[in-house]
Amino acid sequence: MKDDRVKIQGLGVDNLDFESAVKYAENLHGQVVTLNPEMIQNAVKNKDFAKIVEEAELVIPDGIGVELGLIILGHRVRRIAGIEFARKMIDVYSKNGRSIGLLGAKPDIIEKTVANLKQEVEGININYIQDGYFKDEMPVIEELKVKQPDLLLVALGSPKQEELIYKLKEILPKSLMIGVGGSFDVWSGVVERAPQIYQKLCIEWLYRTLKEPKRFKRIFPTLPLFVLQVLKEKFTGRV
Ligand code: UDP
C-alpha cells in the first residue's frame, strides 16, 4: 500500500489495523517488513536498507517504540506484533492449502517449530524447510526457485532477513515473504513469549531483557535515542 503511508524518519509505514493488514496480505506478493526502532535507525544510516523498506509491499509497525514515535509525529497508527501477524498468515494460507516455507533459526529450533505447527494448524502444507546457518546462499536460492512456497517466513534477524527477501523477490514473484526475527524460537517452545501482562502493558521488551540481559546493550541505547531522533524530526522537520 505504498501510496498511503505515514512517515517516520523518512520511512513509510502502512496505516492499517491487524485485521485489515491480514486481509490486505491475503493475496499480496512481495515483501512484508515488520518495522522496529532498531531497523529505523539502521535505515537512517544505511541507504540500501532504507530502499528495501521503501520498496516493501507492506510495512507494519512492530512494537510500542514505533507506535510511540508515530504518536509523537501526530499519527495514530496501532502497532501490530510481527510474530502474531506472521502466525495469523500461516492460518490464513493453510485454510486453502497454499504452501509455506520456513527459513532460518537453528536446526533443532526449526525442527521443533515445524512439529508444533503441524500439530496446531489443520491443513498446513509446509513444502520448504531450511535452518539459518548455511554457508552458501546459492543452493538455498536454487531450492527455493524450485519449491516456490506461496508464503515464506524468514527468521535470520535484521537486516539479514530483509536483504535476503529483497533478493528473492525476483526469484519468487508469486510469494508473500515476511521477515520474522526470533519468531521460530518462540514457536519452537524454546523461548517463551512474555506473559500477557507484559504484552498488555507494552513492555514485552522489558521481560525479554530481564530474561536475556545481553539484550540490554542492544535495546538500551536504541530506544531513548530513537525517541530523541523522532523529537528532533518533529521540531526541526529534519531526519
Ligand atoms: N539467525 C539465523 N542465522 C543467522 C543469525 C540469526 O538463523 O545467521 C536466527 C536466530 O537463530 C534467531 C533469529 O535469527 O532465531 C532472530 O534472532 P534475533 O532474536 O536476534 O532477532 P530479532 O527478532 O531480535 O531481530
Residues whose N, C-alpha, C, O or C-beta is under 5 A from the ligand:
A	BS01	UDP	G104 A105 K106 G132 Y133 A155 L156 G157 S158 G181 G182 D185
